[in-house]
Amino acid sequence: MTVAAGESRTPLPHRGRAIALGAVLPALLLGGAYALVLSWRDRLPDPVAVHWGISGVDRTGSFAGLVAPMLILGLATLAVTATLSVVTGRSALNRRMIVGISAGMAAMYAVLLVGMCWVQLDVPTAEQAGDPGTTIALGLLALAVVGAAVGALAGSDPPQAATGELAADAARLPLGPTETAVWIRTVTPARPWLLWTLVVVVLAGSAVLGVLTGQWWLIPVLAATAALVAATTSWSVRVDARGLTARGLYGWPRIRVPADEVERADAITISPFAEFGGWGLRTDVRGRTGLVVRKGPAISIQRSGGRVVVVTVPDAERGAALLNTVAVRARTPMPDGGSSSGGPLA
């Protein structure tokens, strides 16, 4: 796959917004949290509680021992996510994921850092520190809420119709002048039973842990996580005159590539972990957006603006060929206006 030289110099869309939301805001959240707990130092016991078990505080230590691990984790995460926010994000999906993760993780670490100190404010000894369970719940809530809100603010992609002719060597599906076609496939993990076994085990474990510790918030949090996993493990992928659309189990998340933005589509083979670092909705170091559900065939779509989308799906050759055909038609509409409907391809 190649990107034209002109496109490689195209400025990243909404870059200022990505920097503000993915780098500046997370830094302010972490910095503000550290400044606040530093101002509380004289109100904390000495030594402080640094770890809690089922029965309460089970280890004490210095103020630095309490603050440093969370701060180091937050800064290490920020170093990666802020860099990605600055240098990637050519497509809206990538940009939303990156800045959302950056701000959401920073918010979580900030809440955890403040919360672990808050439960110890003005207590005589570390052993009398409060339970940090609520802090953990609030940290996870901050991750979800802040991440989603910041992702929504990251900016959508404006329409960018492709220019120039489709490459001559891009496979096409032969259709008559007035013929239309629809290609639909469903993609699921190679071993769905293994995934759902893991989900059930985690849910059961969280229920038991909730009973033992009284932290009932674990159950809805893990249930919501399981629902999210379900939404991203089974996808319906459709190619028609409008382009390519991929929908999750509940109709969401959704990825759409309009036909008039397709520069070429190719069938490739994907190794999820080696190329994208895992499975699900992903982005890689090359800035590609990946809907990576399983190893094997995939459609790789070069879009206008230097964007690339990879979708793992069976029968990728035919899907890519039809997408190239409708991309050509989008540049030169059919005399009768065409149609997004048509006979399904076997």
C-alpha positions as CSV (number, residue, x, y, z in Angstrom):
1,M,0.0,0.0,0.0
2,T,1.2,3.5,-0.8
3,V,0.1,7.0,-0.2
4,A,0.5,9.6,-2.8
5,A,3.1,12.2,-2.0
6,G,0.6,15.0,-2.1
7,E,-1.5,13.2,0.5
8,S,1.4,12.5,2.8
9,R,1.8,16.2,3.2
10,T,-1.9,16.9,3.9
11,P,-2.1,18.4,7.4
12,L,-3.7,16.3,10.1
13,P,-7.4,17.4,10.5
14,H,-8.3,19.1,13.8
15,R,-4.7,18.8,15.0
16,G,-4.9,21.8,17.4
17,R,-8.0,20.2,19.0
18,A,-6.2,16.8,19.2
19,I,-3.2,18.4,20.9
20,A,-5.4,20.3,23.4
21,L,-7.6,17.3,24.3
22,G,-5.0,14.5,24.0
23,A,-1.9,16.2,25.4
24,V,-2.7,19.5,27.2
25,L,-5.8,18.4,29.1
26,P,-4.4,15.1,30.4
27,A,-1.3,16.9,31.6
28,L,-3.4,19.5,33.4
29,L,-5.5,16.7,35.0
30,L,-2.4,14.9,36.3
31,G,-0.6,18.1,37.3
32,G,-3.6,19.4,39.1
33,A,-4.1,16.1,41.0
34,Y,-0.5,16.0,42.1
35,A,-0.5,19.7,43.2
36,L,-3.7,19.0,45.3
37,V,-2.3,15.9,47.1
38,L,1.0,17.7,47.7
39,S,-1.0,20.5,49.4
40,W,-2.5,17.8,51.7
41,R,0.8,16.3,52.8
42,D,0.7,17.8,56.3
43,R,-2.8,16.5,56.8
44,L,-1.9,12.9,56.1
45,P,-0.7,10.4,58.7
46,D,3.0,9.4,58.8
47,P,3.4,6.7,57.6
48,V,0.5,6.6,55.1
49,A,-1.5,3.6,54.0
50,V,-0.2,2.4,50.6
51,H,-2.2,-0.8,50.1
52,W,-5.5,-2.2,51.2
53,G,-6.7,-5.8,51.4
54,I,-10.0,-7.4,52.1
55,S,-9.9,-6.5,55.8
56,G,-8.5,-3.0,55.3
57,V,-5.1,-1.4,55.3
58,D,-2.4,-4.1,55.1
59,R,0.7,-2.1,54.3
60,T,2.0,1.4,55.2
61,G,4.9,3.5,53.8
62,S,6.0,6.9,52.9
63,F,4.1,9.7,51.1
64,A,6.3,9.2,48.1
65,G,5.6,5.5,48.2
66,L,1.9,6.2,47.9
67,V,2.0,9.0,45.3
68,A,4.9,7.9,43.0
69,P,3.5,4.7,41.5
70,M,0.3,6.3,40.4
71,L,2.1,9.4,39.1
72,I,4.7,7.4,37.2
73,L,2.0,5.2,35.6
74,G,0.1,8.3,34.6
75,L,3.1,10.1,33.1
76,A,4.2,7.0,31.3
77,T,0.8,6.5,29.8
78,L,0.6,10.2,28.9
79,A,3.9,10.1,27.2
80,V,2.6,7.5,24.8
81,T,-1.0,8.8,24.3
82,A,0.0,12.4,24.0
83,T,2.6,11.6,21.3
84,L,0.0,9.6,19.4
85,S,-2.5,12.5,19.7
86,V,0.0,14.8,18.2
87,V,1.4,12.7,15.3
88,T,-1.6,10.5,14.3
89,G,-5.4,10.9,14.0
90,R,-5.8,11.4,10.3
91,S,-9.2,9.7,10.5
92,A,-12.0,10.7,13.0
93,L,-12.2,7.2,14.5
94,N,-8.5,7.1,15.2
95,R,-8.5,10.6,16.6
96,R,-11.5,10.0,18.8
97,M,-10.0,6.7,20.2
98,I,-6.5,8.3,20.8
99,V,-7.6,11.5,22.5
100,G,-10.4,9.7,24.4
101,I,-7.9,7.2,25.8
102,S,-5.4,9.8,26.7
103,A,-7.8,12.1,28.6
104,G,-9.7,9.2,30.1
105,M,-6.7,7.4,31.5
106,A,-5.3,10.7,32.9
107,A,-8.7,11.4,34.6
108,M,-8.7,7.9,36.1
109,Y,-5.1,8.2,37.4
110,A,-6.0,11.7,38.8
111,V,-9.1,10.4,40.6
112,L,-7.2,7.5,42.0
113,L,-4.3,9.6,43.2
114,V,-6.6,12.2,44.9
115,G,-8.9,9.5,46.3
116,M,-6.2,7.4,48.0
117,C,-5.1,10.5,49.8
118,W,-8.6,11.8,50.5
119,V,-9.6,8.7,52.5
120,Q,-6.6,9.4,54.8
121,L,-7.1,13.1,55.4
122,D,-6.8,14.1,59.1
123,V,-6.9,10.5,60.4
124,P,-4.6,9.8,63.4
125,T,-3.0,6.7,61.9
126,A,-2.8,5.0,58.5
127,E,-4.7,2.0,59.8
128,Q,-7.7,4.2,60.3
129,A,-7.8,5.2,56.6
130,G,-11.1,4.8,54.8
131,D,-11.9,2.2,52.2
132,P,-10.7,3.2,48.7
133,G,-13.4,1.2,46.9
134,T,-15.5,4.2,46.1
135,T,-12.3,5.9,44.7
136,I,-11.7,3.0,42.4
137,A,-15.3,3.1,41.2
138,L,-15.1,6.9,40.6
139,G,-11.8,6.4,38.8
140,L,-13.3,3.9,36.3
141,L,-16.3,6.2,35.9
142,A,-14.0,9.1,35.1
143,L,-12.2,6.9,32.5
144,A,-15.4,6.2,30.8
145,V,-17.1,9.6,31.0
146,V,-14.1,11.8,30.3
147,G,-12.9,9.5,27.6
148,A,-16.3,9.4,25.8
149,A,-16.8,13.2,26.2
150,V,-13.3,14.1,24.9
151,G,-13.6,11.6,22.0
152,A,-16.9,13.2,21.0
153,L,-15.2,16.6,20.9
154,A,-12.2,15.4,18.8
155,G,-13.9,16.4,15.5
156,S,-15.4,14.5,12.7
157,D,-14.0,14.2,9.2
158,P,-15.3,16.5,6.5
159,P,-16.3,14.9,3.2
160,Q,-13.2,14.4,1.1
161,A,-14.1,13.0,-2.3
162,A,-11.2,11.1,-3.9
163,T,-9.6,12.7,-7.0
164,G,-8.0,11.0,-9.9
165,E,-8.7,7.6,-11.5
166,L,-8.7,4.3,-9.6
167,A,-5.5,2.4,-10.1
168,A,-5.6,0.2,-13.1
169,D,-4.3,-2.8,-11.2
170,A,-7.0,-2.6,-8.5
171,A,-9.3,-5.6,-8.8
172,R,-12.8,-4.9,-10.0
173,L,-16.0,-6.9,-10.0
174,P,-17.5,-7.0,-13.5
175,L,-21.0,-5.6,-13.6
176,G,-23.2,-4.6,-16.5
177,P,-23.9,-0.9,-17.0
178,T,-27.2,-1.0,-15.1
179,E,-26.4,-3.9,-12.7
180,T,-26.0,-3.3,-9.0
181,A,-24.8,-5.7,-6.3
182,V,-24.6,-6.0,-2.6
183,W,-22.0,-8.0,-0.7
184,I,-22.7,-8.8,3.0
185,R,-20.5,-10.9,5.3
186,T,-20.5,-11.5,9.1
187,V,-17.2,-11.7,10.9
188,T,-16.7,-13.2,14.4
189,P,-13.7,-14.4,16.4
190,A,-12.1,-17.6,15.5
191,R,-13.0,-19.1,18.9
192,P,-16.0,-17.2,20.3
193,W,-16.6,-19.8,22.9
194,L,-13.2,-19.1,24.5
195,L,-14.0,-15.3,24.7
196,W,-17.4,-15.9,26.2
197,T,-16.0,-18.4,28.7
198,L,-13.6,-15.7,29.8
199,V,-16.4,-13.2,30.1
200,V,-18.5,-15.5,32.2
201,V,-15.5,-16.3,34.5
202,V,-14.7,-12.6,35.0
203,L,-18.4,-11.8,35.8
204,A,-18.6,-14.7,38.2
205,G,-15.4,-13.7,39.8
206,S,-16.5,-10.1,40.2
207,A,-19.7,-11.2,41.8
208,V,-17.8,-13.3,44.4
209,L,-15.4,-10.5,45.0
210,G,-18.2,-8.0,45.4
211,V,-19.8,-10.3,48.1
212,L,-16.6,-10.8,50.0
213,T,-15.5,-7.2,50.0
214,G,-18.9,-5.4,49.9
215,Q,-17.7,-3.6,46.7
216,W,-21.0,-4.2,44.8
217,W,-20.0,-1.6,42.1
218,L,-17.7,-4.3,40.6
219,I,-20.7,-6.2,39.2
220,P,-22.3,-3.4,37.1
221,V,-18.9,-2.3,35.9
222,L,-17.9,-5.8,34.8
223,A,-21.4,-6.3,33.2
224,A,-21.0,-3.1,31.2
225,T,-17.6,-4.2,30.1
226,A,-19.0,-7.6,29.0
227,A,-21.7,-5.8,27.0
228,L,-19.1,-3.6,25.3
229,V,-17.0,-6.7,24.4
230,A,-20.1,-8.3,22.9
231,A,-20.7,-5.1,20.8
232,T,-17.3,-5.4,19.2
233,T,-16.9,-9.1,18.7
234,S,-19.5,-9.7,15.9
235,W,-19.7,-7.4,12.9
236,S,-21.8,-7.2,9.8
237,V,-19.9,-5.8,6.9
238,R,-21.7,-4.6,3.8
239,V,-20.5,-3.2,0.5
240,D,-23.0,-1.6,-1.8
241,A,-23.3,1.5,-4.1
242,R,-22.8,3.7,-1.0
243,G,-19.4,2.2,-0.1
244,L,-18.5,0.0,2.9
245,T,-20.3,-0.1,6.2
246,A,-19.4,-2.2,9.2
247,R,-21.7,-2.4,12.2
248,G,-21.2,-4.0,15.6
249,L,-23.6,-6.5,17.2
250,Y,-26.0,-3.7,18.4
251,G,-25.6,-1.6,15.2
252,W,-22.9,0.3,17.1
253,P,-20.0,1.0,16.8
254,R,-20.2,1.7,13.1
255,I,-17.5,2.3,10.5
256,R,-18.5,3.8,7.1
257,V,-16.3,4.4,4.1
258,P,-18.2,6.4,1.4
259,A,-17.7,5.1,-2.1
260,D,-16.5,8.5,-3.4
261,E,-13.7,8.5,-0.8
262,V,-12.2,5.1,-1.9
263,E,-8.9,5.4,-3.7
264,R,-8.5,1.7,-3.9
265,A,-9.3,-1.5,-2.0
266,D,-7.2,-4.6,-1.8
267,A,-7.5,-8.0,-0.2
268,I,-4.7,-8.6,2.3
269,T,-3.8,-11.0,5.2
270,I,-3.7,-9.6,8.7
271,S,-1.9,-10.8,11.8
272,P,-3.8,-8.9,14.6
273,F,-1.2,-9.0,17.3
274,A,1.8,-8.4,15.1
275,E,0.3,-5.5,13.2
276,F,-2.3,-3.9,15.5
277,G,-1.2,-5.1,19.0
278,G,-4.4,-7.0,19.6
279,W,-8.0,-7.5,18.5
280,G,-11.0,-5.1,18.2
281,L,-11.2,-1.5,17.0
282,R,-7.5,-0.6,16.8
283,T,-5.0,1.8,15.4
284,D,-1.4,1.0,14.5
285,V,1.9,3.0,14.3
286,R,1.2,3.7,10.6
287,G,-2.0,5.4,11.5
288,R,-4.3,2.8,10.0
289,T,-7.8,2.2,11.5
290,G,-8.3,-1.5,12.1
291,L,-11.5,-3.5,12.6
292,V,-9.5,-6.6,13.6
293,V,-11.7,-9.5,14.8
294,R,-9.6,-12.5,13.7
295,K,-6.4,-13.5,11.9
296,G,-6.6,-13.9,8.1
297,P,-8.2,-12.2,5.1
298,A,-9.1,-8.5,5.3
299,I,-10.0,-5.6,3.1
300,S,-7.5,-2.7,3.1
301,I,-9.1,0.5,1.9
302,Q,-7.0,3.6,1.0
303,R,-9.2,6.6,1.5
304,S,-8.8,10.2,0.5
305,G,-6.7,12.3,2.8
306,G,-4.1,9.6,3.4
307,R,-6.4,7.5,5.5
308,V,-6.3,3.7,5.6
309,V,-9.0,1.4,7.0
310,V,-8.5,-2.4,7.4
311,V,-11.4,-4.7,8.0
312,T,-10.9,-8.4,8.7
313,V,-13.7,-10.3,6.9
314,P,-14.2,-13.6,4.9
315,D,-14.2,-13.4,1.1
316,A,-12.2,-10.2,1.2
317,E,-11.2,-10.5,-2.5
318,R,-14.8,-10.2,-3.7
319,G,-15.6,-7.5,-1.2
320,A,-12.6,-5.4,-2.2
321,A,-13.4,-5.9,-5.9
322,L,-17.0,-4.7,-5.5
323,L,-15.8,-1.7,-3.5
324,N,-13.4,-0.7,-6.3
325,T,-16.2,-1.1,-8.8
326,V,-18.6,1.2,-6.8
327,A,-15.7,3.6,-6.2
328,V,-15.3,4.0,-10.0
329,R,-19.1,4.5,-10.4
330,A,-19.1,7.1,-7.7
331,R,-16.6,9.1,-9.8
332,T,-18.7,8.6,-12.9
333,P,-22.4,8.1,-11.9
334,M,-24.5,5.7,-13.9
335,P,-26.8,7.3,-16.5
336,D,-29.9,6.3,-14.7
337,G,-28.6,7.3,-11.3
338,G,-27.7,3.8,-10.1
339,S,-29.1,2.2,-7.0
340,S,-27.7,1.2,-3.6
341,S,-29.9,-1.9,-3.8
342,G,-29.3,-5.0,-5.9
343,G,-28.9,-8.7,-5.9
344,P,-26.8,-10.0,-3.0
345,L,-23.5,-11.7,-4.0
346,A,-23.3,-15.4,-2.9
